Amino acid sequence: MTTLKIYKELDLTSSSCAGPIGELSSVVDELREGEAVKVILGDDATKKDITLWSKKRGLKIVQESQEGNKHVLLIAK
């Protein structure tokens, strides 16, 4: 597998509901092939929303991890 370049890191732990998706959406539009955005989320509900939204947009969640009580997702085109 080729190494993905982290295009941007978004800490969305302080926002909830539609906030994270709005922020992520504009960043994802800027992604090029081989680039990913690292998203840090503060709760399970937001992680679920982002995961579903990513699938609808045809994006790949290439990595999922947990750091303390935060969820970290790596999302690529």
Secondary structure, DSSP 8 states (H G I E B T S, - for coil): ----EEEEEEE-TT--TTHHHHHHHHHHHH--TTEEEEEEESSHHHHHHHHHHHHHTT-EEEEEEEETTEEEEEEE-
